[in-house]
Amino acid sequence: MDLTKTLSNIGLSDKEARLYLSLLEYNEVLPSVLSRKSGIKRPTTYVILEQLKARGLVSQVRRGGSMYFRALSPYSLLDDQHEKYSALEEALPELLQLNSRFESTPQMTLYEGEKGIVRIMEDTLTTSTELLCWADVSLATGTILSDYYPSYVKKKVAREISLRGIFCDDKKAREFQKRGTEELREVRLISKKKFPFKNEINVYDDKVAIISHADRVGVVLQNSAIADTQRSIFELGWEYAKMLTS
């Protein structure tokens, strides 16, 4: 285990972590010895020892005219984290109240490039609702996601996420429709010539993800009212697509 990294993750600086770990190897030790052991310059060592002492992780005692330091029990680290957690938990209601006036404000996150588009697709897999999708699947799966999309489908099926899609009618879309049962997907097709889709839209939970695969850019809008409206628009298109094929 990387103990320095663990201590850094709970709020100690790299030098504080290194010095504290060095201290644990001694009962009592002079700063000069610590400096050599940790590889930290002596003036800096004194500064960090004072910082650790202020955090309740180090104590000191004078012996024969010299100041010795020792590390307090590692349980002190746990107590320090518990105090911080308790303070945050106590302040949480007030923090939430400060932010409450912005709860209805739509949150928008922009993603760019292949990694950004993949992040959007991965986010759709966190849904607790069905996925509603408008897309030209040939465009969506034939550009930067061609290598990624098969693994996406496997994850979607493994997580038992169902999808309803309104897709531009072409060979690829019909393949998706044919594999609908095994891939938890229900598809309705519309004329690609009459209704060309340049963007893919996914509606899930309180989010709407819009992706331009050709431009390698996408956004995720998070707002319940916007997502619910997009669901209604999708349902309108879903019923219309049924009429076209009946």
N, C-alpha and C positions, 0 to 999 in steps of 0.2 A: 504494500500500500504506500502511496506517495503521501507521507504525513505532512510535508510542507504544503502541498496542494490542498489537502484537507483543511489545514488551519487557515490557509488563504481564503478558502471558500466560506469560512464562517467569520471573516472580517479582519483577520490579521494581515498585515502587509508581508511581503516575501521576507524582508529582513527580520520583522518581528517573529515570524514563524521559525526561521532558521535559528534565531537566538534562543527562543523558548525551548526548542528541541535540544539545543546544546546544553541549556541549563538543566534539563531533565536528567542528563547523564552525570550530574555532580550533586553532592549534598550541599556544599557551599563552595563558591568559586569566585576568584578575582576577575574583574572586568578584562584585565590584560589577557588572562587565559581564555576567556570567552571570545575575545577578539581573534586570537589565533585559531581557536577551534572552529568558529563560524566563518572566518574569512572576511569579517566586517571590521572596518577601520575602528581604532579605539575611541576616537571622539564620537563617532556615530553609535558605537556600542553603548556609551553612557546615555545618549539621548533615547535610544530604544529601550534601555532598561527602565528609564523613568516612565516611558509610555506604557510598558508592561506593568509597572508598579501601579500606575494610575488605573489600569484595568483590573487590578486585583489578582494578577497572575504571577507576581514576583514580590519577594520580601527581601530585606537587607539587614545586615547586622555588622557592627564595627568590632573588629578583633585586632588588638595590637596595633592600632593606628591605621589599619587598612579596612576598606569596606568590602564585605563579601555579599554575594547575592545567591539566592536559591529560588528555584521554581516552586510555586505552590502546586498543590495536587491538580492533575488534569481535570478533576471534577469541577474545578473553578471555571473551566471553559464551558462546561455544561450549564453551570449556574448563570454564567454571563449570557449565554444564549437564551436561557429560560426567562431571564429578566427582560431581555429585549423583546421576546415573543409576547410576554405578558403585557408589556407597555404598549406594543402595537395592537394587541387584541383589545385592550382597554380604549385605545384611541380610534379603533375602527369605526364605530358608529358615527363619531364626529367627522371622520374623513369621508365616509360615504355620504353624509349629509351635505358636505361641501361640494361633492361631485354630482349630487342628485339632480341639479338643474340642467345637467348636460346629458342625462340618460336618454332623452329622446333625440339628441343630436346624432345624425348619421355618422358612423365612423367609416372612413374610406382608407384602404391600404392599396398602394400601387406596387405592382410587381413587374419586373422586366427580365428579359432573357429566358433561356431554357430553364434555369434553376428556379426563376420566379414563377413561371407557368406551372412547373411541377409542384411548387409549394401550394399554389392555388388548388390544384387537383388533389393533393394530399389533404388539404383542409376540407374538401367536400366529403372525404371519408370519415370525418369526425361527426357527421350529421346524426341526429337522433330521429330525423324525419326522412321520408322518401326524397329522392332526388328528382327534380323536374328539370328537364334539359331541352333547349332548342339548339340545333347544331347542323352543320354540314359535316358529317362524320368523316368524309374523305379529306376535307381540309383539316379537321381537328386531329385526326390520327395519322395523317400522312406527311406532316411537316416535322416540327421539332419533337413531337411526342411519339414518333413511330416506334422507337425502342422502348419507351417507358410504358405505353398504353397497355400492353398485355399484362404487366405486373399490376397495373392499376385495377384492371378488371378482376384479377385473382383476389386482390385485397378486398374489393367491393363485395364479391361473393362470399369470401370468408367472414366478413362482418355482417353478412345478411342484409345488405343495403339494397333496397329495390329502387328501380329507376323507371320513370316514364319519360319517353323522348319523342319530340316532334322533329323529324329529320328530313332533310332534302333527299328526295328519291333518286338513288343511284345504286350501282352494284354493291358498294360498301355498306350503304344503309340497309339494303335488303339482306346482306349477310348478318348484320347486327340484329335485324328483325327475326331472322331464322334461328339465331342462337339465343333468342329472348328468354326462353324458359330456363335454360342452364345458367344464364348469366344474370338472372333476376332483372330482366329488362322488358318493358312493354313499349312497342314502337308504333307510331303512326307516321305515314309518309305523306309529304306534300310535294308539289311540283318544284323542282330545282330551278327551272326557268322562270316560273311565275313568282316564286318566293325565294330568291337567293339569300342565304344566310352568310354574311361575312364574319360574324362573330358567334362564338359559343356562349350561351347563357345557362348557368346552373343556379337553381333556387333551392335552398336548404336551410333548415332552422330559421334564424332571423337574418340570413345572409343572401346576397345576390352576387354571384361571381360572373364577371364579363371578361371574356378572353378574345383577343385578336391574335390568332395563331400566326397569321402572315406577318404581322408587325412585331410579334414576340413581346406583347405587353398585355397586362390584365389588371383588373381592379376587383377588390372585394368590398362591397357595401354592406355594412351591418346596421340594420334598423328594422324593427318588427313591422312597422307600417309599410315600408317599401317592399319588404319580402312578401307580405300578405297580398299587396296589390299585384305584384308580379305573379303570385300563385293564381290570382283571379284571371289575369291576362292569359296565363298558360292554360287554364281550364277552358277559356273561351276558344283558344286555338285548338285545344284537344277535341272539343266537340265539333268544331268546324272540320278538322282533319278527318273525323269519323264520317261526316257527311260526304266528304270528297271520295271516300273509299266504299261507301255503302251503295 
